[in-house]
Amino acid sequence: MIVDLIYLLFMYVCTLFGFSIPEASNTKTNSLYVECMELNATRPDAVVPPVEITLYYESLCPGCRAFLTEQLFPTWILLKDIMNVNLVPFGNAKELPEDNIFSCQHGEPECYINIVEACVLYAANNAAFPVIYCMESSADILKSAKPCLQLFAPFVKWQTIESCTRGEFGHRLMHQNAVKTQALKPAHLHVPWITFNGEYTNEWEDKAMSTLFNIVCILYKGIKPPVCTGALKKLDRSFC
């Protein structure tokens, strides 16, 4: 079941970017996945740093959800070898130190989901982004949190996330996100707010809303991977 879901996700991404998916009969799911990724393989240069994309966002912001699920995650799936993604869930929220609470643009539910996602990002580490994508692409983000965690980061117990959200550590994670957001130069005026290698420009952000994939390929200073240049690798395939 899990393999099938992952396969569908990767096939969707391949189709989304217009890459060909070889037809095959009686072929296992993971074999098709391998073919797709080999056709569009990336070959990173170990000496060249990856492109750093940082998304400052709110968990219930429609624009943030659209960018994360329709641009950022699909691009990361195909270019993860030449890009790093940093997620900072806070956005237009306010930290109220005197009351030891946070106030969020979309109300208390958003504050709670922001903390859930901050805890997931910490606990799941490298497996966190698929979990966040799974949540943000769901009709009910909060209800999907536990099954998404179980699917993409089964090594993290849901009780760990719940404990984090209720305790001092979750509050500290949100404070750190507040500090990161408030330190932005220029100061953020809206969300989603996207920086590239630590820098923000209106032009890059505007293009990222529809062609993030192209921007990452352009900004990467190493040898462009085949998926950027459109050069497909022909596979040696046998037929029965």
Kinemage of the C-alpha trace (Angstrom):
@kinemage 1
@onewidth
@group {chain A} dominant
@subgroup {mainchain}
@vectorlist {calphas} color= white
{ca met a 1} P 0.000 0.000 0.000
{ca ile a 2} L 2.771 2.439 0.978
{ca val a 3} L 4.794 1.565 -2.132
{ca asp a 4} L 1.748 2.151 -4.322
{ca leu a 5} L 1.130 5.579 -2.790
{ca ile a 6} L 4.755 6.615 -3.226
{ca tyr a 7} L 4.695 5.352 -6.809
{ca leu a 8} L 1.588 7.388 -7.615
{ca leu a 9} L 3.185 10.473 -6.098
{ca phe a 10} L 6.353 10.161 -8.173
{ca met a 11} L 4.455 9.341 -11.342
{ca tyr a 12} L 2.297 12.420 -10.762
{ca val a 13} L 5.398 14.591 -10.482
{ca cys a 14} L 6.898 13.118 -13.667
{ca thr a 15} L 3.653 13.776 -15.522
{ca leu a 16} L 3.328 17.269 -14.036
{ca phe a 17} L 6.660 18.306 -15.532
{ca gly a 18} L 5.981 16.649 -18.860
{ca phe a 19} L 8.505 13.825 -18.610
{ca ser a 20} L 7.798 10.615 -20.457
{ca ile a 21} L 6.889 7.551 -18.452
{ca pro a 22} L 7.702 4.293 -20.220
{ca glu a 23} L 4.891 1.884 -20.754
{ca ala a 24} L 5.449 -1.490 -19.208
{ca ser a 25} L 3.390 -4.552 -18.659
{ca asn a 26} L 3.785 -6.843 -15.668
{ca thr a 27} L 6.369 -4.468 -14.203
{ca lys a 28} L 6.646 -3.918 -10.485
{ca thr a 29} L 5.776 -0.506 -9.076
{ca asn a 30} L 9.245 0.298 -7.797
{ca ser a 31} L 10.739 -0.685 -11.174
{ca leu a 32} L 8.647 1.958 -12.929
{ca tyr a 33} L 9.719 4.490 -10.311
{ca val a 34} L 13.370 3.673 -10.992
{ca glu a 35} L 12.824 4.080 -14.740
{ca cys a 36} L 11.248 7.483 -14.258
{ca met a 37} L 14.076 8.709 -12.046
{ca glu a 38} L 16.754 7.274 -14.367
{ca leu a 39} L 15.230 9.023 -17.330
{ca asn a 40} L 15.415 12.294 -15.455
{ca ala a 41} L 18.405 11.606 -13.215
{ca thr a 42} L 20.363 14.400 -11.571
{ca arg a 43} L 24.108 14.299 -11.268
{ca pro a 44} L 25.149 16.813 -8.590
{ca asp a 45} L 28.623 18.298 -8.406
{ca ala a 46} L 29.939 17.634 -4.906
{ca val a 47} L 32.016 20.835 -5.000
{ca val a 48} L 29.121 23.122 -5.942
{ca pro a 49} L 26.688 24.021 -3.134
{ca pro a 50} L 23.011 23.239 -3.719
{ca val a 51} L 20.461 25.988 -4.221
{ca glu a 52} L 18.944 26.947 -0.867
{ca ile a 53} L 15.207 27.615 -0.976
{ca thr a 54} L 13.593 28.845 2.234
{ca leu a 55} L 9.825 29.151 2.486
{ca tyr a 56} L 8.348 31.353 5.198
{ca tyr a 57} L 4.713 30.373 5.396
{ca glu a 58} L 1.532 29.792 7.374
{ca ser a 59} L -0.050 26.366 7.542
{ca leu a 60} L -3.582 27.539 6.670
{ca cys a 61} L -2.696 30.215 4.115
{ca pro a 62} L -4.218 29.146 0.756
{ca gly a 63} L -1.411 30.739 -1.248
{ca cys a 64} L 1.230 29.052 0.896
{ca arg a 65} L -0.422 25.673 0.513
{ca ala a 66} L -0.692 26.077 -3.253
{ca phe a 67} L 2.968 27.034 -3.643
{ca leu a 68} L 4.208 24.264 -1.357
{ca thr a 69} L 2.166 21.512 -2.994
{ca glu a 70} L 2.173 22.629 -6.638
{ca gln a 71} L 5.653 24.143 -7.041
{ca leu a 72} L 8.035 23.520 -4.161
{ca phe a 73} L 7.479 19.833 -3.480
{ca pro a 74} L 7.306 18.661 -7.134
{ca thr a 75} L 10.465 20.652 -7.900
{ca trp a 76} L 12.235 19.171 -4.888
{ca ile a 77} L 11.275 15.635 -5.934
{ca leu a 78} L 13.063 16.088 -9.249
{ca leu a 79} L 15.935 18.346 -8.152
{ca lys a 80} L 16.578 17.277 -4.565
{ca asp a 81} L 20.221 16.526 -5.424
{ca ile a 82} L 20.904 20.158 -6.346
{ca met a 83} L 18.586 21.988 -3.924
{ca asn a 84} L 17.865 22.198 -0.213
{ca val a 85} L 14.479 23.209 1.164
{ca asn a 86} L 14.020 24.959 4.492
{ca leu a 87} L 10.502 25.409 5.878
{ca val a 88} L 9.681 28.066 8.466
{ca pro a 89} L 6.050 27.848 9.613
{ca phe a 90} L 5.177 31.180 11.234
{ca gly a 91} L 4.399 33.805 8.610
{ca asn a 92} L 2.292 36.725 9.800
{ca ala a 93} L 1.870 35.333 13.296
{ca lys a 94} L 2.715 37.425 16.347
{ca glu a 95} L 4.587 36.334 19.446
{ca leu a 96} L 3.088 37.704 22.655
{ca pro a 97} L 5.806 37.207 25.296
{ca glu a 98} L 3.773 38.746 28.110
{ca asp a 99} L 1.105 36.061 27.673
{ca asn a 100} L 3.540 33.354 26.505
{ca ile a 101} L 1.345 32.651 23.465
{ca phe a 102} L 1.237 33.194 19.708
{ca ser a 103} L -1.470 34.933 17.690
{ca cys a 104} L -1.977 33.709 14.121
{ca gln a 105} L -3.593 35.289 11.069
{ca his a 106} L -5.989 32.370 10.565
{ca gly a 107} L -6.791 31.881 14.219
{ca glu a 108} L -5.916 29.399 16.912
{ca pro a 109} L -6.156 26.301 14.659
{ca glu a 110} L -3.377 27.705 12.487
{ca cys a 111} L -1.181 28.357 15.532
{ca tyr a 112} L -1.590 24.749 16.590
{ca ile a 113} L -0.879 23.349 13.112
{ca asn a 114} L 2.171 25.625 12.823
{ca ile a 115} L 3.526 24.057 16.011
{ca val a 116} L 2.671 20.551 14.788
{ca glu a 117} L 4.612 21.172 11.584
{ca ala a 118} L 7.530 22.733 13.482
{ca cys a 119} L 7.682 19.629 15.672
{ca val a 120} L 7.480 17.348 12.616
{ca leu a 121} L 10.306 19.259 10.947
{ca tyr a 122} L 12.468 18.754 14.020
{ca ala a 123} L 11.567 15.143 14.808
{ca ala a 124} L 11.401 13.717 11.282
{ca asn a 125} L 14.388 15.688 9.977
{ca asn a 126} L 15.125 14.580 6.385
{ca ala a 127} L 11.767 12.778 6.138
{ca ala a 128} L 9.805 15.841 7.232
{ca phe a 129} L 9.106 17.487 3.876
{ca pro a 130} L 6.997 14.607 2.477
{ca val a 131} L 5.030 14.631 5.742
{ca ile a 132} L 4.383 18.381 5.467
{ca tyr a 133} L 3.424 18.004 1.799
{ca cys a 134} L 1.025 15.216 2.682
{ca met a 135} L -0.599 17.386 5.350
{ca glu a 136} L -0.811 20.568 3.288
{ca ser a 137} L -2.287 18.766 0.280
{ca ser a 138} L -5.059 17.222 2.380
{ca ala a 139} L -8.545 18.638 2.820
{ca asp a 140} L -8.130 18.568 6.602
{ca ile a 141} L -4.523 19.332 7.527
{ca leu a 142} L -4.833 18.480 11.197
{ca lys a 143} L -6.689 15.188 10.744
{ca ser a 144} L -4.165 14.101 8.134
{ca ala a 145} L -1.140 14.834 10.341
{ca lys a 146} L -0.999 11.471 12.095
{ca pro a 147} L -1.531 9.236 9.021
{ca cys a 148} L 0.897 11.379 7.009
{ca leu a 149} L 3.515 10.932 9.715
{ca gln a 150} L 2.905 7.189 9.840
{ca leu a 151} L 3.216 6.953 6.050
{ca phe a 152} L 6.347 9.015 5.421
{ca ala a 153} L 8.149 8.998 8.795
{ca pro a 154} L 7.038 5.803 10.580
{ca phe a 155} L 10.101 5.961 12.832
{ca val a 156} L 8.558 8.989 14.607
{ca lys a 157} L 5.745 8.220 17.015
{ca trp a 158} L 2.707 10.468 16.959
{ca gln a 159} L 2.967 10.712 20.738
{ca thr a 160} L 6.349 12.409 20.242
{ca ile a 161} L 4.732 15.117 18.128
{ca glu a 162} L 1.856 15.595 20.565
{ca ser a 163} L 4.277 15.900 23.468
{ca cys a 164} L 6.297 18.440 21.526
{ca thr a 165} L 3.267 20.611 20.731
{ca arg a 166} L 2.105 20.667 24.352
{ca gly a 167} L 5.481 21.229 25.947
{ca glu a 168} L 8.105 23.910 26.277
{ca phe a 169} L 10.123 22.520 23.375
{ca gly a 170} L 7.358 23.144 20.831
{ca his a 171} L 7.013 26.694 22.122
{ca arg a 172} L 10.762 27.146 21.740
{ca leu a 173} L 10.633 25.920 18.137
{ca met a 174} L 7.938 28.466 17.350
{ca his a 175} L 9.970 31.210 19.034
{ca gln a 176} L 12.929 30.295 16.824
{ca asn a 177} L 10.707 30.532 13.743
{ca ala a 178} L 9.476 33.921 14.930
{ca val a 179} L 13.054 35.148 15.300
{ca lys a 180} L 13.997 33.853 11.826
{ca thr a 181} L 10.954 35.524 10.267
{ca gln a 182} L 11.455 38.833 12.049
{ca ala a 183} L 15.126 38.892 11.024
{ca leu a 184} L 14.299 38.895 7.312
{ca lys a 185} L 15.840 41.718 5.293
{ca pro a 186} L 13.907 43.070 3.609
{ca ala a 187} L 11.121 42.408 6.097
{ca his a 188} L 8.446 40.111 4.757
{ca leu a 189} L 5.300 41.817 3.511
{ca his a 190} L 3.219 38.711 2.833
{ca val a 191} L 3.337 34.956 2.735
{ca pro a 192} L 4.437 32.843 1.046
{ca trp a 193} L 7.794 34.630 1.274
{ca ile a 194} L 10.580 32.835 -0.575
{ca thr a 195} L 14.319 33.379 -0.373
{ca phe a 196} L 16.934 31.958 -2.727
{ca asn a 197} L 20.333 31.314 -1.184
{ca gly a 198} L 19.285 33.625 1.646
{ca glu a 199} L 18.253 36.480 -0.646
{ca tyr a 200} L 14.844 37.824 -1.637
{ca thr a 201} L 13.802 39.573 -4.823
{ca asn a 202} L 10.324 40.331 -6.124
{ca glu a 203} L 11.316 39.022 -9.546
{ca trp a 204} L 12.458 35.623 -8.299
{ca glu a 205} L 9.473 35.176 -6.047
{ca asp a 206} L 7.077 36.120 -8.838
{ca lys a 207} L 8.666 33.609 -11.207
{ca ala a 208} L 8.776 30.942 -8.494
{ca met a 209} L 4.994 30.948 -8.297
{ca ser a 210} L 4.801 29.336 -11.721
{ca thr a 211} L 8.318 28.249 -12.750
{ca leu a 212} L 10.294 27.413 -9.602
{ca phe a 213} L 11.803 24.417 -11.386
{ca asn a 214} L 13.409 26.674 -14.003
{ca ile a 215} L 14.759 29.076 -11.378
{ca val a 216} L 16.497 26.299 -9.446
{ca cys a 217} L 18.081 25.013 -12.656
{ca ile a 218} L 19.293 28.527 -13.521
{ca leu a 219} L 20.663 29.277 -10.048
{ca tyr a 220} L 22.568 26.021 -9.728
{ca lys a 221} L 26.204 26.799 -10.588
{ca gly a 222} L 27.340 23.258 -11.278
{ca ile a 223} L 26.879 21.121 -14.368
{ca lys a 224} L 23.178 21.123 -15.128
{ca pro a 225} L 21.546 17.750 -14.521
{ca pro a 226} L 19.750 16.126 -17.496
{ca val a 227} L 16.362 17.003 -16.058
{ca cys a 228} L 17.274 20.718 -16.360
{ca thr a 229} L 18.576 20.536 -19.908
{ca gly a 230} L 15.892 18.228 -21.232
{ca ala a 231} L 18.462 15.626 -22.218
{ca leu a 232} L 16.887 12.274 -21.526
{ca lys a 233} L 18.945 9.198 -20.838
{ca lys a 234} L 17.994 6.309 -23.071
{ca leu a 235} L 17.581 3.125 -21.097
{ca asp a 236} L 18.654 -0.294 -22.250
{ca arg a 237} L 15.328 -2.081 -22.054
{ca ser a 238} L 14.371 -5.620 -22.855
{ca phe a 239} L 10.932 -6.790 -23.887
{ca cys a 240} L 9.148 -10.095 -23.552
